[in-house]
Amino acid sequence: MLYRLRGRDPIAEYYVWLTQFGRVADGRILDFQQDESGLTIFYRYNVSNVDYETSQKLSGEQLSRKNVYVPGAQVIVRFDPKQPGVSIVP
C-alpha cells in the first residue's frame, strides 16, 4: 500500500525487469482459458532439466496477437535465474 501511495508498484517493476533482463528459455503453450477477466495462457518450459508449468494473463498488446498463443505453439519465456519458477511470456 505504501508503494502505491508513493506511485510505485514493485511487482510491476519486477516484471518489467524480467521482460528486459530475464534469461531466455523455449516454452510451449499447453492451453488457454478465456473468461470475462481476459485470456489466460498455460505454458511449460524447462530450465536445467526441470520442467515448469505456469500461467499468465495476456496484456492488451498480447491480446492483439492472441492467435500466436494457441495450444502447441512455441514461445519465448523469460525467467529469473535466481527463481526459475518465476517467468513471463513477453
N, CA, C and O of each residue as an XYZ file, in Angstrom:
360
protein
N       0.830     -1.187      0.000
C       0.000      0.000      0.000
C       0.873      1.249      0.000
O       0.586      2.208     -0.716
N       1.933      1.239      0.797
C       2.830      2.381      0.874
C       3.462      2.668     -0.485
O       3.632      3.827     -0.863
N       3.813      1.595     -1.226
C       4.402      1.790     -2.548
C       3.435      2.491     -3.492
O       3.842      3.346     -4.278
N       2.180      2.140     -3.419
C       1.190      2.767     -4.301
C       0.989      4.232     -3.953
O       0.756      5.054     -4.839
N       1.077      4.564     -2.671
C       0.980      5.965     -2.283
C       2.149      6.763     -2.835
O       2.011      7.945     -3.152
N       3.293      6.115     -2.949
C       4.482      6.783     -3.499
C       4.542      6.672     -5.020
O       5.488      7.164     -5.637
N       3.542      6.029     -5.635
C       3.497      5.925     -7.084
C       4.336      4.798     -7.651
O       4.667      4.819     -8.836
N       4.692      3.810     -6.831
C       5.498      2.684     -7.289
C       4.721      1.397     -7.096
O       3.940      1.255     -6.154
N       4.948      0.472     -7.997
C       4.388     -0.863     -7.873
C       5.550     -1.834     -8.049
O       5.952     -2.108     -9.180
N       6.103     -2.367     -6.942
C       7.299     -3.214     -7.054
C       7.073     -4.476     -7.876
O       8.012     -4.966     -8.504
N       5.872     -5.013     -7.892
C       5.602     -6.210     -8.685
C       5.660     -5.874    -10.166
O       6.262     -6.606    -10.952
N       5.033     -4.766    -10.546
C       5.083     -4.335    -11.951
C       6.521     -4.029    -12.358
O       6.930     -4.366    -13.469
N       7.288     -3.400    -11.481
C       8.688     -3.097    -11.784
C       9.499     -4.383    -11.961
O      10.370     -4.456    -12.828
N       9.213     -5.390    -11.144
C       9.918     -6.668    -11.248
C       9.632     -7.324    -12.597
O      10.546     -7.838    -13.241
N       8.370     -7.309    -13.028
C       8.025     -7.928    -14.306
C       8.590     -7.148    -15.492
O       8.894     -7.747    -16.523
N       8.737     -5.841    -15.372
C       9.417     -5.067    -16.413
C      10.875     -5.493    -16.480
O      11.415     -5.691    -17.568
N      11.518     -5.635    -15.317
C      12.909     -6.106    -15.277
C      13.015     -7.497    -15.901
O      13.917     -7.760    -16.696
N      12.104     -8.370    -15.542
C      12.114     -9.742    -16.051
C      11.964     -9.755    -17.579
O      12.640    -10.531    -18.255
N      11.111     -8.928    -18.113
C      10.914     -8.847    -19.556
C      12.178     -8.387    -20.271
O      12.462     -8.834    -21.382
N      12.932     -7.503    -19.643
C      14.132     -6.954    -20.280
C      15.381     -7.787    -20.029
O      16.203     -7.951    -20.930
N      15.535     -8.312    -18.824
C      16.807     -8.919    -18.441
C      16.729    -10.385    -18.024
O      17.756    -10.994    -17.724
N      15.534    -10.956    -18.000
C      15.408    -12.354    -17.605
C      16.096    -13.275    -18.602
O      16.228    -12.938    -19.778
N      16.527    -14.424    -18.136
C      17.125    -15.410    -19.040
C      16.055    -15.978    -19.955
O      14.869    -15.974    -19.625
N      16.488    -16.463    -21.102
C      15.555    -16.929    -22.131
C      15.512    -18.446    -22.165
O      16.543    -19.113    -22.079
N      14.312    -18.980    -22.293
C      14.104    -20.425    -22.470
C      13.002    -20.610    -23.515
O      12.183    -19.719    -23.743
N      13.003    -21.769    -24.134
C      11.921    -22.114    -25.055
C      10.760    -22.675    -24.256
O      10.944    -23.482    -23.345
N       9.579    -22.238    -24.607
C       8.382    -22.727    -23.939
C       7.365    -23.199    -24.947
O       7.507    -22.972    -26.149
N       6.335    -23.860    -24.446
C       5.270    -24.355    -25.314
C       3.930    -24.077    -24.631
O       3.754    -24.342    -23.442
N       2.995    -23.539    -25.408
C       1.660    -23.268    -24.890
C       0.926    -24.596    -24.721
O       0.858    -25.399    -25.651
N       0.383    -24.818    -23.540
C      -0.371    -26.037    -23.257
C      -1.860    -25.849    -23.511
O      -2.513    -26.716    -24.093
N      -2.392    -24.717    -23.072
C      -3.826    -24.480    -23.158
C      -4.082    -22.997    -22.931
O      -3.163    -22.249    -22.599
N      -5.316    -22.578    -23.107
C      -5.714    -21.222    -22.775
C      -7.129    -21.244    -22.235
O      -7.886    -22.188    -22.460
N      -7.465    -20.196    -21.524
C      -8.808    -20.071    -20.942
C      -9.237    -18.624    -21.096
O      -8.506    -17.707    -20.724
N     -10.412    -18.428    -21.640
C     -10.936    -17.077    -21.794
C     -12.192    -16.934    -20.962
O     -13.094    -17.770    -21.014
N     -12.233    -15.855    -20.193
C     -13.415    -15.541    -19.406
C     -13.589    -14.027    -19.388
O     -12.921    -13.310    -20.133
N     -14.487    -13.546    -18.536
C     -14.766    -12.104    -18.513
C     -13.569    -11.268    -18.064
O     -13.515    -10.073    -18.356
N     -12.614    -11.869    -17.363
C     -11.446    -11.102    -16.914
C     -10.327    -11.074    -17.952
O      -9.352    -10.345    -17.766
N     -10.432    -11.839    -19.034
C      -9.425    -11.808    -20.081
C      -9.022    -13.202    -20.529
O      -9.721    -14.183    -20.273
N      -7.885    -13.271    -21.200
C      -7.366    -14.521    -21.735
C      -6.140    -14.936    -20.930
O      -5.201    -14.156    -20.775
N      -6.149    -16.153    -20.423
C      -5.032    -16.705    -19.656
C      -4.433    -17.855    -20.441
O      -5.147    -18.738    -20.917
N      -3.098    -17.835    -20.574
C      -2.407    -18.943    -21.229
C      -1.722    -19.799    -20.176
O      -1.301    -19.305    -19.130
N      -1.617    -21.079    -20.466
C      -0.909    -22.032    -19.620
C       0.251    -22.552    -20.451
O       0.057    -23.001    -21.581
N       1.458    -22.493    -19.898
C       2.625    -22.877    -20.676
C       3.631    -23.648    -19.843
O       3.590    -23.638    -18.613
N       4.540    -24.321    -20.547
C       5.574    -25.147    -19.920
C       6.925    -24.752    -20.504
O       7.034    -24.423    -21.685
N       7.953    -24.789    -19.658
C       9.320    -24.539    -20.098
C      10.267    -25.356    -19.228
O       9.877    -25.848    -18.169
N      11.501    -25.497    -19.672
C      12.476    -26.338    -18.982
C      13.736    -25.522    -18.697
O      14.264    -24.840    -19.575
N      14.209    -25.607    -17.446
C      15.455    -24.956    -17.036
C      16.266    -25.986    -16.262
O      15.806    -26.506    -15.245
N      17.463    -26.280    -16.735
C      18.363    -27.238    -16.071
C      17.675    -28.581    -15.826
O      17.767    -29.143    -14.735
N      16.998    -29.079    -16.831
C      16.304    -30.373    -16.778
C      15.174    -30.431    -15.751
O      14.806    -31.510    -15.287
N      14.636    -29.287    -15.405
C      13.461    -29.224    -14.533
C      12.346    -28.568    -15.332
O      12.517    -27.469    -15.860
N      11.194    -29.246    -15.422
C      10.044    -28.707    -16.134
C       9.236    -27.805    -15.211
O       8.995    -28.137    -14.051
N       8.829    -26.673    -15.739
C       7.978    -25.726    -15.011
C       6.713    -25.512    -15.823
O       6.768    -25.372    -17.045
N       5.582    -25.487    -15.151
C       4.300    -25.164    -15.768
C       3.682    -24.018    -14.991
O       3.641    -24.033    -13.761
N       3.204    -23.030    -15.720
C       2.605    -21.869    -15.070
C       1.597    -21.226    -16.009
O       1.376    -21.707    -17.120
N       0.997    -20.153    -15.563
C       0.005    -19.458    -16.380
C       0.276    -17.965    -16.339
O       1.001    -17.464    -15.479
N      -0.325    -17.275    -17.288
C      -0.151    -15.822    -17.372
C      -1.357    -15.228    -18.068
O      -1.822    -15.746    -19.083
N      -1.856    -14.141    -17.518
C      -2.926    -13.394    -18.163
C      -2.284    -12.503    -19.221
O      -1.308    -11.807    -18.941
N      -2.825    -12.523    -20.426
C      -2.244    -11.750    -21.521
C      -2.562    -10.267    -21.375
O      -3.651     -9.888    -20.944
N      -1.591     -9.439    -21.741
C      -1.770     -7.988    -21.715
C      -2.571     -7.556    -22.937
O      -2.832     -8.362    -23.831
N      -2.956     -6.298    -22.973
C      -3.698     -5.772    -24.106
C      -2.930     -5.898    -25.404
O      -3.506     -6.242    -26.436
N      -1.633     -5.624    -25.367
C      -0.802     -5.732    -26.564
C      -0.716     -7.183    -27.022
O      -0.748     -7.459    -28.221
N      -0.607     -8.108    -26.076
C      -0.549     -9.526    -26.421
C      -1.883    -10.017    -26.971
O      -1.914    -10.890    -27.838
N      -2.983     -9.461    -26.471
C      -4.304     -9.867    -26.962
C      -4.475     -9.541    -28.441
O      -5.221    -10.222    -29.145
N      -3.789     -8.506    -28.914
C      -3.885     -8.176    -30.339
C      -3.211     -9.241    -31.203
O      -3.445     -9.310    -32.409
N      -2.366    -10.077    -30.573
C      -1.689    -11.171    -31.274
C      -2.100    -12.522    -30.694
O      -1.292    -13.451    -30.677
N      -3.327    -12.649    -30.224
C      -3.722    -13.853    -29.492
C      -3.651    -15.126    -30.322
O      -3.621    -16.221    -29.760
N      -3.624    -15.008    -31.651
C      -3.507    -16.205    -32.489
C      -2.116    -16.832    -32.389
O      -1.919    -17.956    -32.851
N      -1.151    -16.132    -31.798
C       0.194    -16.668    -31.581
C       0.209    -17.633    -30.390
O       1.096    -18.481    -30.294
N      -0.763    -17.511    -29.487
C      -0.772    -18.259    -28.235
C      -1.747    -19.439    -28.265
O      -2.488    -19.659    -27.307
N      -1.745    -20.183    -29.350
C      -2.613    -21.355    -29.462
C      -1.905    -22.577    -28.866
O      -0.675    -22.623    -28.869
N      -2.641    -23.557    -28.361
C      -2.006    -24.755    -27.797
C      -1.048    -25.412    -28.793
O      -1.374    -25.608    -29.964
N       0.134    -25.744    -28.295
C       1.170    -26.361    -29.114
C       2.165    -25.373    -29.681
O       3.224    -25.776    -30.162
N       1.849    -24.081    -29.636
C       2.751    -23.071    -30.187
C       3.995    -22.925    -29.320
O       3.930    -23.020    -28.095
N       5.120    -22.695    -29.973
C       6.370    -22.470    -29.251
C       6.500    -20.980    -28.969
O       6.262    -20.154    -29.850
N       6.878    -20.636    -27.737
C       7.020    -19.242    -27.322
C       8.349    -19.058    -26.596
O       8.951    -20.016    -26.112
N       8.783    -17.821    -26.534
C       9.964    -17.468    -25.747
C       9.496    -17.151    -24.332
O       8.512    -16.436    -24.136
N      10.207    -17.686    -23.359
C       9.899    -17.455    -21.952
C      11.097    -16.754    -21.331
O      12.239    -17.152    -21.562
N      10.850    -15.729    -20.555
C      11.905    -15.062    -19.783
C      11.708    -15.456    -18.329
O      10.603    -15.351    -17.797
N      12.786    -15.913    -17.682
C      12.675    -16.355    -16.292
C      13.781    -15.734    -15.451
O      14.808    -15.297    -15.969
N      13.550    -15.705    -14.151
C      14.514    -15.177    -13.191
C      15.528    -16.277    -12.886
O      15.135    -17.336    -12.398
N      16.819    -16.067    -13.154
C      17.800    -17.128    -12.902
C      17.916    -17.516    -11.422
O      18.324    -18.635    -11.113
N      17.567    -16.622    -10.520
C      17.610    -16.940     -9.089
C      16.353    -17.690     -8.641
O      16.376    -18.399     -7.635
N      15.261    -17.534     -9.386
C      14.000    -18.214     -9.097
C      13.401    -18.662    -10.423
O      12.497    -18.003    -10.937
N      13.881    -19.766    -10.990
C      13.446    -20.154    -12.325
C      11.959    -20.462    -12.460
O      11.447    -20.552    -13.575
N      11.271    -20.621    -11.353
C       9.831    -20.836    -11.404
C       9.053    -19.558    -11.667
O       7.848    -19.605    -11.913
N       9.730    -18.416    -11.617
C       9.094    -17.131    -11.893
C       9.433    -16.766    -13.332
O      10.600    -16.609    -13.689
N       8.392    -16.634    -14.153
C       8.637    -16.399    -15.581
C       7.544    -15.532    -16.179
O       6.526    -15.242    -15.551
N       7.794    -15.128    -17.424
C       6.827    -14.333    -18.163
C       7.017    -14.623    -19.644
O       8.134    -14.844    -20.111
N       5.919    -14.619    -20.366
C       5.964    -14.701    -21.829
C       5.812    -13.268    -22.314
O       4.726    -12.695    -22.220
N       6.891    -12.678    -22.833
C       6.813    -11.256    -23.236
C       5.996    -11.055    -24.506
O       5.840     -9.924    -24.967
